[in-house]
Amino acid sequence: MTSTKRQNHLEYYRQHGIAPVRYDLSSMDAHLQRREALYNKLGILPFAFKGATVLEVAAGTGHNSLYLAQLKPGRLLLLEPNATAVEHIRAAYAGFELPHTAPEIVTQTLQEFEPAESFDVVLCENWLGNSAQELALLDKLSHLVAPGGALVVTTVAPIGFVPNLLRRFLVPYLVSPDMDFEAKSAILEEAFAPHLNTLGAMTRNARDWVQDNMLNPAYFGLCLSIPTVIERLRGNFDVVGASPSFAEDWRWFKSLAGEDRNINGHILKEYWRKAHNYLDHRQPATPVDTDTANRMEHLAYEILSAVESHEDAHIAHSANVQTAAAKVRELLLEFIGALPSELPAVKALHEFADLAFALSAGALDAVSHMEHFNSLFGRETSYLSLVRRPAWSSAIQA
Ligand SMILES: C[S@@+](CC[C@H](N)C(=O)[O-])C[C@H]1O[C@@H](n2cnc3c(N)ncnc32)[C@H](O)[C@@H]1O
């Protein structure tokens, strides 16, 4: 239930003149290795970019595109409507020393963009969510991919989203709406930096993370899940890979023809055996029964909407705050009850439940010093690569 009208990503970034997605480029080698590892896992090997036409939508600071550019695509188009981000793109390329294809920067929105040609590879990271308008934009994105070409999108695992949704629940107790943006950012950075510092491989700074996750009004709309993408695109696309990769396929390739092919159906089945593993990035993967995974995912969506309503109450209906907080607590306890009890996340979530609903003065100190919850981060953002079926196989059922 959403009542408050929220800004979208672009309005929010433009209002504050920010592009809070700067990556750690202190070692360009390490940055390129990370990006290479990602695309290799997604099944898009370096030669696939060479000479190809590549479109990155919502390119942000352009830092991610540097890897693509040095693979010398025939054409590299970066679509980015936020002027601050475009400045970062220009700066990133001005300082990029490896031989590369110079990108064409298009400052339009995806809604405005009407190219004359399709592309071999289309990428869109960390932007599209699950509103009806954004799902229509996912369709548009998919139509920009040439037959036989690749689409890469990021998804958000609802179960993996829960730890950060719970952090977001704390925000109204740490900052007040009348504080200025920089003051809010500073306080939230102080509260959550000790949490972020537990993540060994973090490549974004805490200030950007706070602005993009804890203060971004569009945050609650981000939850575009793997099943949603597959259901939406399965008419024309087959999943190739994912990072983290969750699917095993022991079927003999010779059986993958005709009705038995069922690439997307198989991936979905695997997803529902593994989805609980998104909850904790440290958790070694185990299988679970599909009913448990379904129940957890359902409750994760309910938690999302309850945390959003709780924030709305703080912004515009203060009389409803307590009821809204009680709803979050009730759902969280139900979620904990649905978890396989051996998961270490159970302790962290109980700690949160004990502390978060009794916060008062000194909240900041209590939040930054949580013993178990501090280090609970989900496998929240998950990449998915898909191939657009070539014309000869368009009749094959997904
Ligand atoms: C969270 S950032 C992600 C940036 C980059 N893809 C990354 O992962 O670092 C979201 C990006 O989406 C861009 N964006 C927002 N609305 C857009 C639109 N309608 N069309 C294209 N890009 C948009 C923003 O300007 C911003 O750069």
The ligand as an SDF file (V2000), in Angstrom:
LIG
                    3D

 27 29  0  0  0  0  0  0  0  0999 V2000
   21.6830    3.6330   -9.6500 C   0  0  0  0  0  0  0  0  0  0  0  0
   22.2220    4.4340  -11.0600 S   0  0  0  0  0  0  0  0  0  0  0  0
   23.0720    3.1390  -11.9010 C   0  0  0  0  0  0  0  0  0  0  0  0
   24.1450    3.6330  -12.8110 C   0  0  0  0  0  0  0  0  0  0  0  0
   25.0060    2.5330  -13.4480 C   0  0  0  0  0  0  0  0  0  0  0  0
   24.2400    1.6830  -14.3260 N   0  0  0  0  0  0  0  0  0  0  0  0
   25.6710    1.7150  -12.3910 C   0  0  0  0  0  0  0  0  0  0  0  0
   25.2730    0.5670  -12.1420 O   0  0  0  0  0  0  0  0  0  0  0  0
   26.6130    2.2150  -11.7850 O   0  0  0  0  0  0  0  0  0  0  0  0
   20.7760    4.6370  -12.0430 C   0  0  0  0  0  0  0  0  0  0  0  0
   21.0210    5.4020  -13.3110 C   0  0  0  0  0  0  0  0  0  0  0  0
   19.8180    5.4030  -14.0700 O   0  0  0  0  0  0  0  0  0  0  0  0
   19.7730    6.6440  -14.7660 C   0  0  0  0  0  0  0  0  0  0  0  0
   18.4050    6.8830  -15.1950 N   0  0  0  0  0  0  0  0  0  0  0  0
   17.3750    7.2600  -14.4200 C   0  0  0  0  0  0  0  0  0  0  0  0
   16.2650    7.4190  -15.1620 N   0  0  0  0  0  0  0  0  0  0  0  0
   16.6000    7.1150  -16.4340 C   0  0  0  0  0  0  0  0  0  0  0  0
   15.8800    7.0830  -17.6680 C   0  0  0  0  0  0  0  0  0  0  0  0
   14.5820    7.4060  -17.6930 N   0  0  0  0  0  0  0  0  0  0  0  0
   16.5160    6.7010  -18.7960 N   0  0  0  0  0  0  0  0  0  0  0  0
   17.8280    6.3580  -18.7400 C   0  0  0  0  0  0  0  0  0  0  0  0
   18.5690    6.3900  -17.5970 N   0  0  0  0  0  0  0  0  0  0  0  0
   17.9580    6.7680  -16.4670 C   0  0  0  0  0  0  0  0  0  0  0  0
   20.2430    7.6170  -13.7130 C   0  0  0  0  0  0  0  0  0  0  0  0
   20.5990    8.8690  -14.2500 O   0  0  0  0  0  0  0  0  0  0  0  0
   21.3890    6.8500  -13.0960 C   0  0  0  0  0  0  0  0  0  0  0  0
   22.6140    7.1240  -13.7310 O   0  0  0  0  0  0  0  0  0  0  0  0
  1  2  1  0
  2  3  1  0
  2 10  1  0
  3  4  1  0
  4  5  1  0
  5  6  1  0
  5  7  1  0
  7  8  2  0
  7  9  1  0
 10 11  1  0
 11 12  1  0
 11 26  1  0
 12 13  1  0
 13 14  1  0
 13 24  1  0
 14 15  1  0
 14 23  1  0
 15 16  2  0
 16 17  1  0
 17 18  1  0
 17 23  2  0
 18 19  1  0
 18 20  2  0
 20 21  1  0
 21 22  2  0
 22 23  1  0
 24 25  1  0
 24 26  1  0
 26 27  1  0
M  CHG  2   2   1   9  -1
M  END
$$$$
